[in-house]
Each structure stands twice: as C-alpha cells, then as structure tokens.
Amino acid sequence: MGRLQDKVCIITGAGSGMGRAMAELFHGEGARLVLADISGKQDDVAADLGGEALGVQCDVSDEAQVQAMVGAAQERFGRLDVLCNNAGFGGAMAPLHRQSLETWDRVHATNLRGAFLGMKYGIIAMLESGGGAIVNTTSASGVVGWKHHAVYGAAKAGVNQLTRAAALDYSDRGIRVNAIAPGTVWTGLVEASKIHAEPPAEFPVLAGIPMGRWGLARDIAQAALYLASDEAAYVTGVVLPVDGGYSIGFSGMGAERPGIASADPA
C-alpha cells in the first residue's frame, strides 16, 4: 500500500517542473490523479503515467475553469482528498517603481487568486466528502523577500497568509492546510535545465545556500507528499521552507536572491 493509496489528488501546474515531479511521486504512492495545467502538457504527463491519471486544461485564475477542474475529480473519482495548488510564475524582475500594473495583475491572478480559487472550491468538495489536505506551493520570496521580486513576493506572502488563516478555519472540519516555500529550484525556467536534467558538476554552486546546491523538483515533491499524506495528520498551518537553509541563513536587507538572473521562481 502506498502513502496515498486510492486518495484522489488534484495537482495544478502538473505539466512540468515541480508539478510533474509531484504527479510522478504521488502516482507511485497509489494516488488517483487529476493533473491540471494551462499549457496542455498535462495530457502528456497523464498518458505517461497511465492508470488512474486524468489531464485537465485549466487556467487557475479563471473561476469557472477551477470549478470544472474540481468537478472533474468528483465526476471521475467520486471525491477529492488532496489539492496541491502548485501553478504559478514569477513575472518580470525589476525595482518596484519600474513594475507595471499589468505585471501586478498577471502575477497576482495566477499566484494568489489562483490559490484562493483552488482552495475555495477544493474545500467545498472536501467538506462534502469528510475532509482532506491542501498543499500550497509558495516561495522563499514570500518569507524573506528577494530584490527585484516585490510583486511576486507580495503574491506569495498572500498565499502564506491564506494558508495560515484557512488552516484555522477548517482545523475542526478534517481539512489540513499547509504550504511549501521552495528556494531556488532547478526546473524548466532555468535556461541550462533545458539541456541538463540536473545541475552539472561544473555548474556554479549558488551563493547564500547553506547546503551548497540547487534544489531539485523531487525535493519539493517529497515535501508535498509528506504534507498530503496521513503522516502529517497533526500538521496544519505550516509554511515549510524547502530551500537548503536559505531562509534561515538570510543575511538581511537588500540581499539578492541566489541565481536571480536564471532561477525558476518556485
């Protein structure tokens, strides 16, 4: 029996990177999966996994599409047990006074509105079936702040607060709500990762990371698996840093994000 045996799980942003890693790991642990993405790649991931994996195209900032995504899980599998709100993107990096309202709206629509909508309709489904677990993907930038990432950091800080408040709202209703705050992760938005599946030995080790290496998609997936599983039955309202020690070793005001020019915004 797997750690998620027969649990019905939605993973957004499942077409690549951390979302795909979650899908592969959850599948191996016996989950029934609804894999959502805006790109269309979710269908390829579902086909690769086979079995009980369903691909659904979804823009997480669109209320009707999120409702349809949750409805697809209920129609196909009868309920919803786990929701991983993983979809997100970083937007343009620039000092705040050079950021546009368009960037603000786009970044917040996906990262914050998307998390809100997923939680809203996921919670409705979980209340109907007696409980569940929500895992939000946030970011170290919402915990400590990254230079030139004020817009993105504000959205992710909002997700952190949604996580904490919702954990209190539903702690007596059988729904646990937690978050993962990745640091710098080697996934598809890192240019070199399009050639190398993992950082090559000669690739620079990032300054400011106490563990001295890049994060990998599977590092984030393993944390999501723990928070989604019954092993975390007494854990709620946690924003868990998965960043190689970056956030606890953060040196203070004005520090730049390690690898900021090329890293994947988690």
KELUMNU-705410 format. One record per atom (N, C-alpha, C, O): residue in three letters; x, y negated, z negated. Coordinates in steps of 0.02 Angstrom, whole numbers, plus 50000, padded with zeros to 5 digits. Example, Ala and Ser with C-alpha at 12.3 -4.5 7.8 and 13.67 -1.06 7.14 Angstrom:
BEGIN
ALA506605028449610 ALA506155022549610 ALA506605016549610 ALA507125016649577 SER506425011249646 SER506845005349643 SER506454999849606 SER506704994349598 
***
This chain:
BEGIN
MET500425006050000 MET500005000050000 MET500444993850000 MET500914993349961 GLY500284989050044 GLY500664982950047 GLY500434977849996 GLY499914978749964 ARG500814972649988 ARG500664967549938 ARG500054963349957 ARG499754960049915 LEU499854963550022 LEU499254960050044 LEU498774965050078 LEU498404963150123 GLN498784971250057 GLN498404976350091 GLN497664974550097 GLN497324973350047 ASP497434974150160 ASP496734972850178 ASP496494965850159 ASP495904964450165 LYS496944961450136 LYS496744954550123 LYS496674950750190 LYS497084951750235 VAL496174946650195 VAL496044942750255 VAL496394935950247 VAL496244932150202 CYS496864934550292 CYS497294928750286 CYS497264924450348 CYS497344927050404 ILE497164918050340 ILE497244913150394 ILE497924909850386 ILE498104907750331 ILE498294909350440 ILE498934905650441 ILE498894900550497 ILE498814902450555 THR498954894150481 THR498964889050533 THR499684887550553 THR500144888750514 GLY499774884950612 GLY500454883950638 GLY500804890550648 GLY501414891050639 ALA500424895750666 ALA500684902650669 ALA501024904350734 ALA501264909950743 GLY501064899650781 GLY501344901150846 GLY502094901350848 GLY502384904050896 SER502434898750797 SER503164898550798 SER503414897050728 SER503034895750682 GLY504084897350721 GLY504414895050660 GLY504164898350597 GLY504094904450594 MET504044894350546 MET503864896950481 MET503194900550483 MET503094905650450 GLY502714898050524 GLY502074901250529 GLY502124908150559 GLY501794912850536 ARG502524908850610 ARG502614915450640 ARG502954920250591 ARG502774926050586 ALA503454917650554 ALA503784921850504 ALA503294924250451 ALA503314929950430 MET502844919750430 MET502324921850383 MET501874927250413 MET501724932250381 ALA501684926250476 ALA501244931150509 ALA501574938050511 ALA501254943050496 GLU502204938250530 GLU502554944650535 GLU502624948050467 GLU502524954050461 LEU502794944050416 LEU502884946850349 LEU502214949150320 LEU502174954650292 PHE501704945050327 PHE501044946850300 PHE500774953150334 PHE500474957450303 HIS500874953450400 HIS500644959350438 HIS500974965650411 HIS500644970850402 GLY501614965250397 GLY501974971050370 GLY501744972950301 GLY501864978650278 GLU501414968350266 GLU501164969650199 GLU500424971450199 GLU500094971450146 GLY500144972850258 GLY499474975550262 GLY498914970550271 GLY498324972350266 ALA499074964150284 ALA498564959050290 ALA498174959550356 ALA498434962050406 ARG497554957350354 ARG497154956150414 ARG497224948650430 ARG497084944450387 LEU497424947050490 LEU497654940250504 LEU497234936550555 LEU497024939350606 VAL497104930250539 VAL496864925350589 VAL497424920350597 VAL497604916750551 LEU497714920150657 LEU498294916050672 LEU498084910050713 LEU497844910850770 ALA498164904150686 ALA497924898050718 ALA498504893550739 ALA499004893050703 ASP498434890450796 ASP498934885750820 ASP498624881550875 ASP498144883650907 ILE498894875550885 ILE498634871250938 ILE498954872851005 ILE498694870851058 SER499514876451004 SER499934877251064 SER499704882751111 SER499884882751170 GLY499314887451086 GLY499144893451125 GLY499604899251111 GLY499454904951130 LYS500164898051077 LYS500644903451063 LYS500384908451012 LYS500654913951006 GLN499864906550976 GLN499594911050926 GLN499344917550956 GLN499364922850924 ASP499104917351018 ASP498874923351051 ASP499444928151065 ASP499364934251059 ASP500024925551082 ASP500614929751094 ASP500834933051029 ASP501014938951029 VAL500824929250975 VAL501014932150910 VAL500524937650890 VAL500734942950868 ALA499884936350898 ALA499384941350881 ALA499464947650923 ALA499404953250898 ALA499614946750988 ALA499714952551032 ALA500334956451012 ALA500334962651013 ASP500864952950993 ASP501484956250971 ASP501364960450908 ASP501644965850901 LEU500964957750863 LEU500844961350800 LEU500354967050810 LEU500414972350779 GLY499854966050853 GLY499364971250865 GLY498934972350804 GLY498934968350757 GLY498554977750805 GLY498144979350747 GLY497644973950732 GLY497324971250777 GLU497584972350668 GLU497074967550648 GLU497354960550643 GLU497424957750588 ALA497514957750701 ALA497764950850706 ALA497374947450762 ALA497344949850818 LEU497084941750745 LEU496664937950792 LEU496964931150803 LEU497114927650754 GLY497074929050865 GLY497314922350881 GLY496734917550891 GLY496244919250925 VAL496784911550862 VAL496274906450869 VAL496614899750884 VAL497054897650846 GLN496424896450938 GLN496714889850952 GLN496364884750908 GLN495744884550906 CYS496754880650874 CYS496454875950827 CYS496884869850818 CYS497484870350805 ASP496574864050825 ASP496874857750805 ASP496634856450734 ASP496044855150722 VAL497094856850685 VAL496884856650615 VAL496614849850594 VAL496314849250540 SER496704844750635 SER496424838150619 SER495694837450642 SER495384832350628 ASP495434842450677 ASP494754842250704 ASP494294846450660 ASP494384852550654 GLU493814843250628 GLU493394846650579 GLU493024852550609 GLU492994857950579 ALA492744851650668 ALA492364857050699 ALA492804863050714 ALA492594868850706 GLN493414861750736 GLN493874867250752 GLN494094870950689 GLN494174877050690 VAL494184867350634 VAL494364870650571 VAL493784874950546 VAL493884880550524 GLN493184872350550 GLN492604876250531 GLN492554882650574 GLN492404888050548 ALA492684881950639 ALA492654887750683 ALA493204892850666 ALA493084898850670 MET493794890350647 MET494344894850627 MET494154899050567 MET494244905050566 VAL493884895750515 VAL493664899350455 VAL493094904050472 VAL493054909650448 GLY492634901650514 GLY492074905850535 GLY492304912050573 GLY491994917350567 ALA492844911350612 ALA493114917150649 ALA493364922450601 ALA493274928450613 ALA493684920350546 ALA493914925150496 ALA493324928750464 ALA493334934850455 GLN492804925050448 GLN492214928050416 GLN491844932750464 GLN491614938050444 GLU491794930650527 GLU491434934750575 GLU491824941150590 GLU491524946550594 ARG492474940650597 ARG492874946450616 ARG492984951150556 ARG492944957250563 PHE493134948250498 PHE493344952450441 PHE492874952150380 PHE492964955950333 GLY492374947750381 GLY491884947650329 GLY492004942950270 GLY491564941950229 ARG492604940150267 ARG492764935850210 ARG493424932250223 ARG493734933150276 LEU493644928250174 LEU494304925150176 LEU494624925750108 LEU494324923850057 ASP495224928450106 ASP495584929450043 ASP496164924650034 ASP496304922349979 VAL496504922950089 VAL497114918850086 VAL497104913850143 VAL496944915450200 LEU497274907650127 LEU497364902450178 LEU498054899350170 LEU498224896750116 CYS498454899750223 CYS499104896350224 CYS499044890250270 CYS499044890950331 ASN498994884350240 ASN498984878150278 ASN499704876350296 ASN500044872850258 ASN499934878750353 ASN500634877950371 ASN500744873150429 ASN501304870750438 ALA500234871650468 ALA500314867350527 ALA500544860350507 ALA500294857550458 GLY501014857650545 GLY501244850850531 GLY501794848750579 GLY502074852950614 PHE501944842250579 PHE502504839750618 PHE502764833350587 PHE502414830150548 GLY503384831550604 GLY503714826050569 GLY503604819150596 GLY503624814250559 GLY503474818550662 GLY503404811850691 GLY504064808250698 GLY504594810950684 ALA504024802150721 ALA504624798250734 ALA504974796250669 ALA504654794750619 MET505644796350670 MET506044794250613 MET506284787150624 MET506614785750675 ALA506134782650578 ALA506324775650584 ALA506184772150517 ALA505794774650477 PRO506514766450505 PRO506334762550445 PRO505594760750447 PRO505294760350501 LEU505294759850390 LEU504574759050386 LEU504314753350429 LEU503794754050461 HIS504674747550431 HIS504414741850468 HIS504414742950544 HIS504114739150581 ARG504764748250565 ARG504764749950637 ARG504284755650654 ARG504234757750712 GLN503934758050604 GLN503434763350617 GLN502784760250642 GLN502594754750622 SER502454763850687 SER501834761250715 SER501224764250679 SER501274769450647 LEU500674760750685 LEU500054763350658 LEU499864769850693 LEU499574774350662 GLU500014770350757 GLU499874776550793 GLU500254782450763 GLU499974787850754 THR500894781350746 THR501284786750714 THR500974788550647 THR500894794450632 TRP500804783450607 TRP500484784750543 TRP499864789150551 TRP499784794150516 ASP499424787250597 ASP498804790850607 ASP498914797950631 ASP498584802550607 ARG499384798950677 ARG499514805650704 ARG499814810250650 ARG499604815950642 VAL500304807650614 VAL500644811650563 VAL500164813450507 VAL500154819150484 HIS499764808650485 HIS499304809950430 HIS498714814250453 HIS498444818050414 ALA498514813550516 ALA497964817750541 ALA498134825150538 ALA497724829150516 THR498744826950558 THR498934833950557 THR499124836250487 THR498874841350463 ASN499574832550455 ASN499864834950392 ASN499404834250332 ASN499364838850291 LEU499044828750326 LEU498634827550267 LEU497894829050280 LEU497594832950243 ARG497614826050332 ARG496914827650349 ARG496844835050365 ARG496364838250344 GLY497334837850401 GLY497304844950418 GLY497304849350356 GLY496924854250353 ALA497724847750307 ALA497734851550245 ALA497074850850208 ALA496804855750181 PHE496804844750205 PHE496164843550172 PHE495604847750204 PHE495224851050169 LEU495564847550271 LEU495024851150305 LEU495104858750295 LEU494614862250282 GLY495724861250301 GLY495824868350290 GLY495624870350220 GLY495294875550211 MET495814866350170 MET495634867950101 MET494884867650091 MET494584872050060 LYS494564862450117 LYS493844861550108 LYS493454867650133 LYS493064870550096 TYR493574869550196 TYR493184874950224 TYR493444881850203 TYR493064886650199 GLY494084882250188 GLY494344888450159 GLY494054889650090 GLY493864895350074 ILE494004884550049 ILE493724885249982 ILE492984887149985 ILE492754891349946 ILE492614884150031 ILE491904886050038 ILE491844893550052 ILE491424896950022 ALA492264896050097 ALA492254903150113 ALA492454907450053 ALA492164912650041 MET492964905250017 MET493204909049959 MET492694909149902 MET492624914149868 LEU492334903649893 LEU491814903549842 LEU491264908649859 LEU490974911649814 GLU491134909549923 GLU490624914249943 GLU490834921449930 GLU490414925749916 SER491494922749934 SER491734929649927 SER492064931149860 SER492324936549850 GLY492064926249814 GLY492284927649747 GLY492994925549729 GLY493244927549676 GLY493324921649772 GLY493984919149754 GLY494494920049809 GLY494334922749863 GLY495104917849795 GLY495624918349846 GLY496234914249826 GLY496294911849770 ALA496694913549874 ALA497314909849863 ALA497454905349922 ALA497394907349979 ILE497644899149907 ILE497844894249958 ILE498574892649948 ILE498794891349892 VAL498944892650003 VAL499654890850002 VAL499754885250053 VAL499684886450113 ASN499914879350030 ASN500034873650074 ASN500784872950087 ASN501184873550041 THR500974871650149 THR501664870050165 THR501744862550162 THR501464858950203 THR502124860250114 THR502254853150108 THR502994851950127 THR503214854650178 SER503374848150089 SER504054846650109 SER504444843450052 SER504154840050009 ALA505094844650051 ALA505514841150002 ALA505454833550010 ALA505564829849963 SER505284831250071 SER505214824050082 SER504634821050044 SER504604814950034 GLY504154825250023 GLY503604822849983 GLY503744823249908 GLY503334821249867 VAL504334825849891 VAL504534826549822 VAL505064821349803 VAL505004817949752 VAL505584820749845 VAL506144816249829 VAL506214810349876 VAL506544805449859 GLY505904810549934 GLY505974805149983 GLY506584806150028 GLY507114807950004 TRP506484804850092 TRP507024805150141 TRP507054798550179 TRP506534795950200 LYS507634795950189 LYS507734789850226 LYS507434790550297 LYS507534795650330 HIS507074785550319 HIS506764785350385 HIS506174790150392 HIS505934791350448 HIS505944792950336 HIS505384797650339 HIS504814795450293 HIS504474799650264 ALA504704788850287 ALA504194786350241 ALA503494788750260 ALA503104790550217 VAL503344788750325 VAL502674790650347 VAL502544798050334 VAL502034799850305 TYR503004802150355 TYR502944809450345 TYR502954811150270 TYR502554815150247 GLY503404807950233 GLY503454809250162 GLY502814807350125 GLY502614810850078 ALA502504801850146 ALA501874799850114 ALA501334805050126 ALA500934806550082 ALA501304807750188 ALA500814812950203 ALA500924819150160 ALA500454822050134 LYS501554821250155 LYS501704827350117 LYS501614826250042 LYS501414830850007 ALA501764820250017 ALA501614818749947 ALA500864819249935 ALA500644821549882 GLY500464817149984 GLY499744817949978 GLY499534825249974 GLY499084826949936 VAL499854829450013 VAL499714836650009 VAL499884839449940 VAL499524843549913 ASN500434837049912 ASN500614839249844 ASN500064837649794 ASN499884841749752 GLN499784831549799 GLN499254829549753 GLN498594833149767 GLN498234834749720 LEU498444834449830 LEU497864838549846 LEU497934845449813 LEU497454848149785 THR498534848149817 THR498664854749789 THR498534854849714 THR498194859249688 ARG498814849949679 ARG498754849849606 ARG498024848749584 ARG497774852049539 ALA497694843949617 ALA497004842349597 ALA496534848149612 ALA496114849849572 ALA496614851149671 ALA496174856849689 ALA496304862849644 ALA495834866549628 ALA496924863749623 ALA497074869249576 ALA496654868449512 ALA496414873449485 LEU496584862349488 LEU496174861049429 LEU495424861949444 LEU495054864649403 ASP495214859649502 ASP494514860149520 ASP494264867349521 ASP493684868649503 TYR494694872049542 TYR494464878849555 TYR494804884149512 TYR494764890149525 SER495154881949460 SER495524886649417 SER495054891549382 SER495264897049365 ASP494434889549371 ASP493954893949338 ASP493474897249388 ASP492964900049368 ARG493634896649452 ARG493204899549504 ARG493564905049543 ARG493314907349595 GLY494154907149520 GLY494514912549552 GLY494914910549612 GLY495134914749651 ILE495034903949621 ILE495424901549679 ILE496064898249653 ILE496034893449615 ARG496624900949674 ARG497274898049657 ARG497514893649715 ARG497434895449773 VAL497804887849699 VAL498034883249750 VAL498754881249733 VAL498884878249681 ASN499224883049777 ASN499924881549768 ASN500224878849832 ASN499894878849884 ALA500834876549828 ALA501184873849887 ALA501914875849886 ALA502204877149834 ILE502204875849945 ILE502924876949955 ILE503204870549984 ILE502924867650030 ALA503774868349957 ALA504104862249982 ALA504774864150013 ALA505284864149978 PRO504784865850078 PRO505414867650109 PRO505884861650116 PRO505664855950119 GLY506524863150117 GLY507024858150134 GLY507164858450208 GLY506704858650249 THR507804858550227 THR507994858650297 THR508004865850322 THR508394869950299 VAL507564867350370 VAL507454874250391 VAL507644875050465 VAL507494870750506 TRP507984880450479 TRP508224882050547 TRP507644885150587 TRP507564891250588 THR507254880850619 THR506704883350661 THR506694879450726 THR507174875950743 GLY506144879950763 GLY506124877850832 GLY506274870550847 GLY506464868950903 LEU506204866050798 LEU506344859050812 LEU507084857250805 LEU507284851650820 VAL507484861950781 VAL508214861050781 VAL508464863050850 VAL508384868850870 GLU508764858450885 GLU508954859750954 GLU509364866050962 GLU509234870051008 ALA509854867050919 ALA510294872950925 ALA509924879450913 ALA510144884750936 SER509354879250877 SER508994885350862 SER508644888150923 SER508424893950922 LYS508604884250977 LYS508304886751038 LYS508784891551073 LYS508574895451117 ILE509414891351053 ILE509924895851081 ILE510094901251031 ILE510174907151049 HIS510164899450967 HIS510364904050915 HIS509784905350867 HIS509494900650840 ALA509624911650856 ALA509074913450811 ALA509224911450739 ALA508774909750701 GLU509864911650721 GLU510084909550655 GLU510704905050663 GLU511034905350715 PRO510854900850614 PRO511434896450621 PRO512074900350632 PRO512234904750592 PRO512434899050686 PRO513074902450697 PRO513584900550644 PRO513534895250613 ALA514074904850634 ALA514564903850581 ALA514914897150587 ALA515094894150537 GLU515024894950649 GLU515404888750659 GLU514964882450654 GLU515224876850657 PHE514294883450645 PHE513854877650640 PHE513964874150573 PHE514044877550523 PRO513954867450571 PRO514114863950509 PRO513654865850452 PRO513044866350460 VAL513944866950393 VAL513564867750332 VAL513314860950310 VAL513694856050310 LEU512684860450291 LEU512384854050277 LEU512644851150211 LEU512664854550160 ALA512824844750213 ALA513004841250152 ALA512384840450109 ALA511834839450135 GLY512464840850044 GLY511914839649998 GLY511494845749982 GLY511014845249943 ILE511654851550010 ILE511294857649995 ILE511724861849949 ILE512224864749972 PRO511564862349884 PRO511994866049838 PRO512144873149859 PRO512694875649846 MET511674876549891 MET511794883449911 MET512214883949974 MET512424889449993 GLY512334878250007 GLY512804878050063 GLY512584881550126 GLY513014883950164 ARG511944881950139 ARG511714884950202 ARG511044882050222 ARG510694878950182 TRP510864883150285 TRP510204881350310 TRP509674885950280 TRP509814891750265 GLY509084883350271 GLY508514887650256 GLY508294891250319 GLY508364888650375 LEU508024897150311 LEU507774901050367 LEU507014901850361 LEU506734901450306 ALA506684903050417 ALA505964903850416 ALA505754909350368 ALA505234908750335 ARG506144914650364 ARG505954920150320 ARG506004918250246 ARG505654921150205 ASP506434913450229 ASP506454911050160 ASP505794907950140 ASP505544909150085 ILE505504904150185 ILE504854900950172 ILE504304906150170 ILE503854905950128 ALA504334910950217 ALA503824916150221 ALA503814920350157 ALA503274922250133 GLN504404921950130 GLN504434925950069 GLN504104922350010 GLN503754925349969 ALA504214915750006 ALA503894911849953 ALA503134911749962 ALA502764912349914 ALA502914910950025 ALA502194911050039 ALA501884917750020 ALA501334918049993 LEU502244923150035 LEU501994929850018 LEU501884930549943 LEU501374933049921 TYR502374928249904 TYR502294928649831 TYR501684924849808 TYR501274927449770 LEU501614918549830 LEU501064914349806 LEU500384916949831 LEU499874915849798 ALA500374920249889 ALA499754922949915 ALA499554929549881 ALA498964931349881 SER500034933049853 SER499914939749827 SER499664939549755 SER499674934349722 ASP499434945349732 ASP499194945949663 ASP499764945549613 ASP499644944849553 GLU500384945849636 GLU500954945049591 GLU500954938049560 GLU501244936949507 ALA500634933249594 ALA500594926349570 ALA499914924949540 ALA499664919249543 ALA499604929949511 ALA498914929249486 ALA498844923949432 ALA498294921449422 TYR499384922249397 TYR499354917349343 TYR499714910849362 TYR499934907049319 VAL499764909749427 VAL500134903849453 VAL499644899549494 VAL499364901949543 THR499554893349473 THR499164888649513 THR499404881549500 THR499654879949446 GLY499324877249550 GLY499524870249545 GLY500264869049552 GLY500504863649536 VAL500634874049576 VAL501364873449582 VAL501564870849651 VAL501284872949702 VAL502034866149652 VAL502364864149715 VAL503074866949709 VAL503494864149674 LEU503194872449744 LEU503814876349737 LEU504344874149787 LEU504244875149847 PRO504884871049765 PRO505424869349812 PRO505764875649838 PRO505964880049799 VAL505834876149904 VAL506224881449935 VAL506724877849980 VAL506644877450041 ASP507254875349948 ASP507694870449982 ASP508434871349966 ASP508824866749976 GLY508624877149940 GLY509324878249924 GLY509594873949869 GLY510204873049863 GLY509144871149827 GLY509354866849772 GLY509394859549789 GLY509604855449747 TYR509184857649850 TYR509254850649871 TYR508884845849825 TYR509164840849804 SER508254847449809 SER507854842549771 SER508104841649700 SER508064836149672 ILE508374846949669 ILE508634846049601 ILE509334842849602 ILE509544839949552 GLY509684843249659 GLY510334840149664 GLY510324833449698 GLY510854830449712 PHE509714830949712 PHE509634824649749 PHE510014818949714 PHE509944818049653 SER510404815249751 SER510874810549720 SER510594803649707 SER510924799449676 GLY509974802349731 GLY509674796049712 GLY509454791649770 GLY509404794049826 MET509344785449756 MET509054780749804 MET509464780149867 MET510084779749865 GLY509124780249924 GLY509454778949988 GLY509794784850019 GLY510084784250073 ALA509774790649986 ALA510114796450013 ALA509774798650078 ALA509164798450083 GLU510184800750126 GLU509904803150188 GLU509764810550184 GLU510094814250148 ARG509274812550221 ARG509114819550224 ARG509694823250258 ARG509954820750308 PRO509904829050231 PRO510414832950266 PRO510194834850335 PRO509644837450343 GLY510614833750385 GLY510454835750453 GLY509864832050482 GLY509524834750525 ILE509744825950460 ILE509124822450477 ILE509034821550553 ILE508464821250576 ALA509574821250590 ALA509504819850662 ALA509254825850700 ALA508984825050755 SER509324831950672 SER509154837850712 SER508714842850676 SER508514847850706 ALA508564841750613 ALA508244846950574 ALA507494847150585 ALA507184842250605 ASP507214853150573 ASP506494854150579 ASP506134851450519 ASP506264853650463 PRO505684846550528 PRO505284844250471 PRO504834849850448 PRO504394852150485 ALA504934852050388 ALA504544857750363 ALA503844855450344 ALA503434859550321 
***
